[in-house]
Amino acid sequence: MLLIHRVMAIVGLTGLLFAAGYAVLNVLAMLVWGRRRPLAPCAPAPVTLLKPLCGAEPGLYEHLRSFCRQDYGQYQIIFGVRDPGDPACAVVERLMAEFPSLPMDLVVNPQLHGSNFKVSNLINMIALARHDVLAMADSDAWVRPDYLTCVTAPLSTQNVGLVTCVYHGVPTDNVWSRLGAMYINEWYMPSVLLAWMFGHQGYVSGQTVSLRRETLDAIGGLRAVANDLADDYRLGELVRGLGLEVVLSSYLVEGEHHEPRLASLTSHETRWMSTIRVLRPHSFRWMFLTFSLPLACAALLLAAAAGPLPAVAGVLFWTTATARLTLHFLHRLRCRRPVLSDLWLLPARDVLLCWVWCRSFFTSRVTWRGGEFDVKADGVMRHLS
């Protein structure tokens, strides 16, 4: 019995140490990234901006309009939908009337080139691209007028093959959207930046991908990722295979996050977790080690069950809790909501994170844009009719 108690105490203290260390490193990564300065702008090369659309999302007009107000020399915007009855078409037509001097095209084409509908949309659009620098951005993104300047500047260096961005989730008013934005801002993005701080280049986000046309052609074009669930990650992998760098821009994109109900929230997060499981099948089972506060609570209970708690256990637990709160408040510095308005959601957010992670072990099916897909172990997805 004494041996069991000692093992429990050691495991508990080890868990507390790991939780505290990881939480503090997350905060440090956020602070280090926040001190980055954008590259000095160079002579701007003409850019084609590709915007795949599907449905009239909340705030779509404002989001798309922000891309029409870029302080940039020469650029073209191509919007694409698969359905001629898509309500996004009316939004694009409104923008075309509002900005008549800006080259804009709307592609309506239902042709599929693989099981990834977004990539098929992009393939249909890219035929109209006039320029050799391409930027692709999701429909829920909102950007400042310096966006194109920032995300294309690194491409002036020949050894840079692709540029991507981190993003800040901006929720709509309901509680499910706020919980969803917390997933992005308080767990996913800090984890990405921690990996970046240690030199990892694996992160690529569909919120922004910019690259030269010659680079895209060299990897086989967008058809090379037309069946992949994580098409953005796969693009980065193929670009690195050419011996080129993937650069994380200092620009922060804002992405509208709308979850009308709990079911949509868990569906989206299960898809994201399933994507991570496909990309990191061996390390995914250890991902609970990145859930700092739940890990610290479990480790503290384990250590307490073994006997009187040493003082260091309390120090490690409160270090973890303080770092977790710091992560919560750091991203709220740029938030339009009151600073304390979502603090009460923090325990629910961390419990939900653990639950979604557990759930993702038991399903290979994901829901995306109203479609059901089965995802194979290699990340290729098959549409379920």
N, C-alpha and C positions, 0 to 999 in steps of 0.2 A: 504493500500500500504506500509506503514511504517513497519507493521508486516511482510509482505512478504519479504521486503528487509532485515530485521533483521534475518529471518529464512535463507535466501540465504547466508548471511554473515556467520552465524554460521555453516551452512553445508559446505560452502567453506573452512572456517578455519579448521574445523574438518577434512575434506579431506586432506588438506595440512599437518596437523599434523600427520595423519596416514601415508601418503605417505612418509614424511620425516623420521618418526620413523622406518617404515618397511625397507626403503632403507638403513638407517644407520645400522640396525640390520643385514641385509644381508651382508654388508661389514664386520661387526664384526664377524659373523659366519665364513666367508671365512678366516679371519685372525686367529681365534681361531683354526679352523681345520688345517690350514697350519703349526701351531706350534706343532701338535701332533708328537709323536715319535713312530716308530714301536715297537711292542713287541719284547723282546729278543728271538732269535730263540731257539727252543727246538730240541730234537732229532727228525729228520724228519721221519714221518711215510710214507710208500709207498703211492703214490697217483695215481689215474686214472683221467686223464684230458679228458673231453668230449667236442668235437668241432663239433657242428652241422653246416653243410654247405649248401648253396644253391646259385649256380651261381658263376661266376668269378668276384667278386667285385674288384674295384680298389685297388691295393696294396695287394691282397690276399696272394701272395707268401711271401712277407716281413712280413705280420702280422702273418701267421702261423709259419714261420721260427723262429720268436721271442719266440714262445712257445717250440721250439725244442732246445733252447740254455739256458735252465734253470740250475742254479747252485743248483742242488737238488740231493739228494741221489738216490732214486729209484722212477721212475715214468713212466707211460704208457700214450700214447696219442691215443684216438680213434676218428677218423673222421667219419662223417656220412652224406650220401646224400640219396635222395629218388629216383633219376633218374640215371641210369647207364650212360647216355649221358651227365651228368652234367659236365661242364668244370672244376669244382673244383677238379674232380678226377685226372686230369692230374697234377694239382699243388701238390696234396698229393703224387702221385707217384714220382714226382721229389724230394720231401722232403724225402721219404723213401730211395731213392737212395743216397741222400746226407748225411743222418744220419742213416747208416745201423745198428749201435749198439743201437739205441734208439727204444724200443718196440713201434711200431705203427701199428694200424689196420685201415682199411677202410671198413666201413659197407655200403653196397648199398641195401636198402630195401624200397620199396614203401608202405609198410603196414601202414595203418592209425589206430590209437587207439582212435581217437577223432578228433575234428574239429581244434585243434591247431597243425599245421603241424610241427612246431619246436619241440614240446613236443613228438609227435609221432616219430620223428627222434631220439630223445634222448632215448626213450623207446627201439627202435630197437638197439641202440648202447650199452646200459648199460648191455646187456647180456654178452658182452665180457670183462666187467670190472674185472680186477684181484685183485684190492686192495679195502680196506675198507674205505679209505678217497677218496671222489669224489669231483672234481672241474669241473664246467661247465662254459664255456666262449664263448661269441659271436664271430663270424667270423671276424668282423671288428676291433677287439681289437689288439693293439700292446703293448707288455710288456717288461720290463727289466729282466735280468737274476735272480733277487731276487724275482720275482713275486710269485712263488709257496711257497717259504719260508714265505713270508709276509701273504698271504691269507689263509694259513693253520695253522699258529702258534696259533691263538686263539682257535682252536679246541682241543688243548691239555687240556683245561679247560672243565670239564665235563658238567658244566651248560651252555656252549655255544653250541647252536644247529646249527647255520648257520652263515656264514661270507659272506659279500658282499662288494662292492666297489663303490665309486663315480668314475666318469670318465670325461675326458676332450675331447671335440669334436675337432678333427683336420680336417679342411675342405680341399677338393680338391680345385682347383684354381678358379672355376667359382663362380659367385656372389650368386647363389642360395645355394650352399654348404656353403658359408661363412655366409649367413643369418641363415641357419639351425644350424650351430655350435654356433652361437650367442644365439640362443634359449636355447641350452643346457648349455652353459657356463655362460650366463649372467642372465638367469631367472630360469631355472629348477634346476640346481645344487645349486645355492645360496639358493633357497627355501628349498631344501632337507637338506642342512647343517644348516639352521636356525632351522628347526624342530629337527634335531639331537642335536643341542646345548641345546634345552629345554627338551631333554630326550626321544623324540619320536623314536620308533623302527620300524615304519611301512615301511620304505624304503627298498626295495630289488631290485637289478638291474640284469638283465640277462647278463650284461657285465661280472659279476663274481658271481657265487654262489658256495660256498664250504660247504660241510657237511659230516658227517659220514654216512656210509651205513645203520647203525642201526637206525639212525634218519629218514632217508628217508623211510625205511621199516615201521617204527612206524606210519607214517602219511598216509600209504597206497601206497607208491611209487609214481612215476611220473604219474601214471594213475589218481591219485586224482586231477590233474590239467590239464588233457588232453583236456578239453573243455573250459578252461578259457582264455580270452583275456590277462589278467594280470597274467600269470602263475607264474612269479617271485614273485609278491606281495602275491599271494595266498600261495605259498610255505612258505613264511615268516609267514603268518598268521597261517598256520597249525603247524609250528614249535613252535611258541609262545604258541599255544594251548597245547603243551606238557609240558609247564612250562619252556622251554629253552629260552635262550637269542639269539637275532639276533644282531650280532656285525658289525659295520661299520669299515672296515679296514682303516688304515691310507694310504694304497697303492692307488695311482692314476693311473687308467688305461687310456690309450689313445685310443680313438675310431675314426677311419676314418669316416668322414661324407661326403657323396657324394649325391648331388641332381642335376640331369642333367637339370631340368627345374622347373619352378614355380609350375606346376601342381603336380609334385612329392613331392615338399616341403610342399605344403598345404595339400596333402593327408596324408603324414607322420605325420604332426603336428596335423591334425584333429584326426587321430587315437590315438595319445598320449593324446590329450585333452579328447577324448571320454573315454579313459581308466581312466583318473582322475575323470571324471564325474561319471563313474560306481562305482569307489571306494569311492568317497566322494560326493554322490548325493545332500546332504543338504548344505554343505559348498561350493560346486562348483559354485553356483550362486553368491557367494560373492568373487569369485576369482579375480575379477577386482581390488579389494583392494590391490592385490600384484603387480599390474602393476604400479609401483611407479611414473614414469615420466608422462605417460598419465593421471593418476589420479591427479597428482599435476597440470598439465596444465588445466584439466577440473575444478578442484577446484578453481584455481586462476581466471579463467574466471567467474565462478559463484560468487565468492567474489567480483570481480571487477564490475559485473553488479549490485551489491547491493549498490554500492557507493564507496567513496574513500577507497583505500586499506590501512589497518594499516601496520606499519613497519614490524610486525611479519610475515605477509603474505609473504613478499619478502624474509625474512630470511628463512622461511620454504621451499619456492620454490627453492631457491638456494642451500639449504642443500640437498634437494632431487636430484637436478641436479648434484651436486658435487658427491654425493654417487653413482648415476647412472654411471657417468663417471669413478669413481673409480672401480666399478665392471667391466666395460668394459676393463680397463687397467690392472687390477689385473691378469686376466687369460691370458693376452697377454705377461706376463713376461716369460711364457714357450712356447710362440708361435714362430714359425719360420718365420712368415710374419713380415714386418715392423710394428712398433708399431701403427702408425697413419693410416695404409692402409685401415682399415675398419671403421674408425670413421664416415665417411659420411653415412654409412649404419644404424647408430644407430636409427634415427627417423623412417626409414622404418621398422626396426626390431620391434620396439615397437608398431607401428600401425598394423603390420601384426599379432602380438601376440593378440591384442584386436580382430581383425577380425576372427582369427581362433577360439578363445574362443566363440565368438558369433555364429559362424557357427556350432560348435559342439552341440549346443542346438537343432538343427533342423535335425539331421541325426543320425540314429543308425547303419548305414552301414560304414564299414571300408575296406580299401584295404591293404592287407598284402601279400608280396611275390607273387604278381600277382593274388591273389585270392580275391574274394569279400565275405564279411561276414556280417551277421546281428548280432548285439550284444544286448542281452537281459539286462534287468535292473540288474540282478544278476551277470553280467560279463560273462555269458556263451555265446559263439558265435556259430553261425550256418552257415556252408558254403553254399553260394548261387551258385547253379549250373548254 
